[in-house]
């Protein structure tokens, strides 16, 4: 695939003293994967705690409410982290905030493995959530500001791809760790390994970001025009760098008097509300009910006849999610953002109904099949596209803060899903719980179809101009 058109060779002359340089897609991919490692941390934590929670429940005699708090406590830190991430990023830069997030998660993963009470574990998870919260919104912002417009969707999907890769690998690791000993071993030591191994991807993320540059748009916004141009040139070539430099400078000049209150009036109120809509249904679709409580759900559906069957089924669901994330990455810059979002939400609604029926009819294999379909539809649409599209909606001066505020809502709803799903299963059963998710998915499909724009193939400055025209 040719990611950059071949530019005509130019002969050095007095009118063109500098040779034209070609962009490097390899370099852009490395930057995207480096920042996307934030997703690996999020994916790892999502599933490591789902594997550990049953052992923790027995070790500490946790009620359903405390199980929810142990799992959802990371979202408390996450909400705080994303709330501050945009403001910090617009002040000290995207890269520095990502580095802080990696360091916090590294420390929290090790601390989690050596805790000896629910209270200290919850505290460690809050710190880990703070790290993930700082990194989650800004990873996509960083990639968005580095990627060429034509392939921005595919490259920004690196975050979601690595999230799903983290989920799949962690399911496999959980299955392997659970098989290393009996139930007593799992209660005493197994869950510590499940949580502590998270320090490894955090260390890799830190090193990758340490070796990466700052976002070119932030460099230009900070007065480092030459450094920003050189980075744009390395990414897209000399000709494209000159064009983007002028567009970014014009955008910065136009928005130099901008302030946070701009989000609450036109023209930015429109994209802000759309960003909040996408953040809401990214979580109200219910996929994290499967991610956080999949092993518990599958064990209830299938029983104890096969040892560790719940971890095996979770690994299968994780593999499906990984494969369909590649489908989403392939389609996002071809089919567009909006068709993927709408079909994703509608498909999740259909499979939520299948799971609800399977629980009502007590058909264990259908619960697993329904969960695979449910996660597959999330993986190619609402999963990657939400993270790609939110930062696309906003101008450079507001991107970090606006994306952070949208992600605050996303993490807040994520907290509610983690906290209340055990209570929903206890009070409503699997059938009632997935009927609720079904209704939310169909509602999301309708609202996204009505209000979300299409941003495929547009430069960030062209998207910004869209709101001005609408206003």
N, C-alpha and C positions, 0 to 999 in steps of 0.2 A: 504493500500500500504506500502510495506517495503522499506523505502528510504535508509536504510543502511543494508548491509548484516550482519547477526549475526556472531559475532566473537566467536571463541572457548574460553571457560573459561581457564584462566591461573592461575596456582598455584604459589603463591609467593615463591621465592627461592633466593639463593645467586646470581644466574645468572639473575634473574628477580625480583628485590626487590620491584618494584612498580607495583601495580595492573593495569591491562589493563582497560581502561575506554571506554564506549560506546559513540558514538556520539548522539547528541540530535537534531532530525529534528524539534522539536517544537521550540527550541532555534533559529535555522537557519531561520525558517519561521517568527519568531518575528523580527529578524534583517532585513529580506527582506521587511516586511511590514512597519517597522519603516522608512527605507530609501525610500521605495516606496511612502511614503506620499508626497514626492516632486511632484509626478505625480498628486496627488489630487489637489495641488495648481495650477498646470498648467491647469488641466481640469476645475477647478472652474473658473479661470480667462477667459479661452477661451469662456465659455458659459455665464458667468455673463455679460460680455460686449455685447454679441450678444443680450441678452434680454434688456439691457439698451439703446442700440444705437438708437432705434427709439424714445424713450423718450428724449434722449439727442439731437437728431436731431431737434426736435420741440422746446426744451427748449432753445437751443443756435442757432437755424436756421443754422445748419451745411450744408455745401455743400458736394457733394459726396467725394471730395478730403479730406475735414476735417473729415468726417466720417471715411474714411480710416486711417487718421493719428491718430485719437483717439483710434481706435482699434489696429493699428500696432505699436503704440508708445511703447507698452510693449516689442516689439521685439527689439527696439533700446537698451533698457537696457539689454535685453536678450543676444544680440550679445556681448555686453561689458562683461557681466557676464561670459558667457561660454568661452570667449577669455582669461580671467584671471583665470578661475576656475582650469584648469589643472595645471598651474604653482603654484598656491597657494596650491593646494592639494598635490603636490609633495614636497612642502616645509613644510607646517604646518599640513598636514593630511586631509584625506577625511572628517572625522566627523566634524572638526572645520569649514570647509568651508560650509558644509551643515547647520550647526547651524547659521552661518552668513546669509545664504540665507533665512532661515525661519524667522529670525528677521526682515530682510529688507522687506519681503513680508507682514508680520504682520503690520508694520508701514505704508506701502503703501496702504493696503486695508482700514485702518481707515482714512488715509488722503484722499483717493479717495471719501469716503462717505461724506466728509465735504468740498469739493471744490465748488467754485462758478463761475468758468470760464473755458472754454476749455483749456486755457494755463496751469492752475494749475492742472487740471485733467491729462493732458498729462504728466506733470512733475511727478505726483504721480505714473502714470503707468510706466514711465521709471524706477523709483526706484523699483517698484514691479517686473519689468522685470529683473532688475539686480539681485534681490533675486532668481527668478526662474531660471535665466541663471546660477547662481552659483550652484544651486542644481540639475538641470536637467541632465547634463552629469554625474556628480559625484554620483548621486543616483545609477545609473546602475553600475558604476565602483565599488562602495562600495559593492553592492550585488554580482557582479561578483567575487570579491576577497574573499567573505565569503562563497559562495555556493559550494557544491560538484559538480564535473564535470558532473555527471550523471543527475543531476536535476538543473543545472545552468540555462538552458533556462526557465524552468517553474518558478523558483524562481525570476529570473531577470524580468520576465513578470509582477511581482507584480507592477512595476512602471506603465506599460501601463494599467494594470487592475485598479489601483487606479485613473489613469488619466480618464479612461472611466467612472468609478464610480462617479468621480467628475463632469464629463459632464452630466451624467444622473441625479444626485441629483440636480445639479444646474438648469437644465431644469425644473425639478419639482418645485424647489423653485421659479424660475422666473414665472412659471404659477400661483403659489399660490400668489406671491406678486402682479402680474398684476391684479389678481381678487380681491384684497383687497380694491380697490377704482376705481374711474372713470379715464378717460384719464388725467384730470388735476392733480389728485393725483399722477399718475405715473410720469408726467412731473416734478412735484415739489418734490416728496419724494420717489416714488417707486424705481427709479434707484439708489438712495443712499443706500437703503437697499440691493439691488442686489449686489452692489460692496462691501459694508462694511462687509457683512457676511463672506467674504473671510478671515477676520482676525481669525475666529474660527479654520479652518483647519491649518492655519499657526501656531497657538499656540499649537495645538496637535502635529504637526510635530516637533516643537522645543523641546517639552517635551520628545517625543519618542526618538529623537536623543541624547538628554542630558543624557538619561538613557542607551544608547547603547555604546559599545566599539569602538575603532578604528579598521580599517581593519587589519586583521592579516598579510597580505603581506606588508602593509606599516610599521607595527611595526617591522617586521623582517628587512626590508630595512633600517629602522632608527636605527638599532643596538639593538632593544629591543627583542632579540631572545626568551627569556624565556616567556615574555608576549605573543608574537606571537604564540609560540608553545602551550601554555595553551589554547588560543582561538581556534586554529586549533583542539586541542584535544577535546574541548567542542563541536565543530561542527561535526567532523568526527570520533572521537575516537582516541585512542593512536596510533594504528598501522598506520592508515591513516595519522595522524598528523606527525609522524616521516618521512613518505615517502614524504609528501608535503613540510615539512621543508627542507629536503635535496634538493628537486627540486627547491624550491624558492631560497635557498642560492646559488645553482649552477647558476641559472638564473641571480641573482644579481651580482655574481662574473664575469660572462661572460659579463655583460652589464655595469660594474662599470664605464667605461670610455665613456659611451654613452652620446650623446648630441642631442639637438633638430634638428640639421642639418641631423641627421641620417634618419629622415623621408623623406628626399628628395633624397635619394639614396638607392639602393638595399642593403639588402633585404626588408627594411621597407617601401620603396616607394610603393611596390605592395599592402600591406594591407592598406596603407594610401589612395591610389587611390580608393580602393574598399570601404573603409569607407566613402569617399566623395561621391561616387556613391550612396551608400545606403542613406546617408543624403539628397542628392538631390531629389531622387524620393520618399522619405518619405513625402516631402512637395509638389513636382510638381505633385503628384497624384490628388490634388485638394480637399482632404477631408476637409481642413480647410476653404475652401470657403463655405461649408455646415455648419461647426461648427460655424464660425463667423457670417455668414449672413443667416443662416437657417430661422429664423423667418421672415426676410424681404423677402426671396425667397418664402416661403410658403404662406405668405400673398398675394404676387403678383400672385401666381398661383391659390389660392382659393378664394380670395376676403375677404369681411368683413361680410359675412352673419352670421357666427358663431363667437361670442365674444371670443377673445384670441385664435383662432384656430391655429395661428402660433406657440404659445407656446406649445399647445397640440401636434402638429405635431413634434415639436423639441423634446419633451419628448419621443415620440414614436421612433424617430430615435436614441435618446440616449439609450433607452432600447435595441434596436436591437444591437447597438454597444457594450453594456455591455455584452449581451448574447454571441456574437460571439468572444469577447475577451476571454471568458472562453474556447471556442472551440480552439482558438489559443494556449492558455496555455496548454491545454490537448495534442495538437499535436506537439508542438515545440520540445519536446525531444523524440518523437516517429517518426513522419514523417520527421523531420529534418528542418533546417532553409531554405535551398534553395527552396525546393518544395513549401513551404508556401509563400515565397516572390514572386516567379514567378506567381503562381496561383492567388495571391492577386492582383498584378498589372494588370494581364490580365482581371480578373473579374471586377475590377474597370473600366477598359476601356469599357467593354461591357455595364455596367450600366450607365456610363457617356453618351454613345450613346443613351440609353433609355431616360435619362433625357433631352438630347438635342432634341430628337424627341417629347417628351411630351410638351416641351415649344413651339416648332414649331406648333404642332397640338392643342395647348391650352387645354391639358387634365390635369386638376389639380391633380386628384387622382393618375395619372401615374407619375407625378413629385414626389409625396410623396413615392410611391412604388419604383421608381428608386433610390431615395435618400436612402431608407432603404437598398436596395441591394448594392449600392455603398459603404455605410459605413460598411456594414457587411463584404465585401471582404477586406476592409482596416483593420478592427478590428482583423481578425485572422492572418494577414500576415504582411504587411508593418508596421502596427502600433506597435505591440510588438516586432517583430523580429529585426527591425532596431536598437532599443535601446539595445536589448540583444547582437546583433552581433558586433556592433562597438567596444565596449571595449574588446571583446574576441580576436580581431585581433592583439592586441599589447602586447609587453612584459611589465613587471611590471614597469620598470623605465620610460617607455614612455606612459603608459596607460592613466594617467590623462591628460597629455598635448595633446596627439593625439586625444583622445575622445573629449576633449574640442574644438580642432580646427575643427573636423568634425561637432560638434554641432554648431559652429559659422556659418558654411555654412547652416546648417539646419535652424537655427534661421533667417539667412539673407534671405533665400527664403521664410520662414514663414512671415517675414516682408513684402516682395513683395506681397504675396498672400493677406495679410490683407489690404495693402495699395491700391492695384490696382483692386481687385475684384469688388468694387462698380463701378469703371470706366469701367471695362469690361462689366458688366451687362448693364450699361448705353449706351455704344458704340456698343456692339456686341449682346446684348440681352442674354437671358438664353440659347438659342440654340448655338450661337457662342461661348459663354463662356465654355459650356460643351463639345463642339467639341474640343476645345483646350485641356481640361483636358483628353479627350479620347486619343488624339494623344500622350500626355505625358505618359499616363499609358501604352499604348502598347509599346512605346519606352523603358520605364523602364523595362517592362517584358523581352524584348529582351536582353538588356544590362546586367541585373542581371543574366539571364540564362547563358550568355556567360562568365561572369567574376567572379561571386561570388562563394566562396568555400563552402564546407559543414563543419561546426564546431561541429556538434552534437556529444556528448559523449567524446570529446577530452578534456584533461586538458589544462589549459592555457599555460603550458610549451610545450605541444605537438603541439599546434597551432603555437607557436613561432617557433618551429623547422621546421614546414611546410614551412615557408618562406625561411629559410636557405637552405633547400633541393632544393626548386625551383630555388633559386639563383645559 
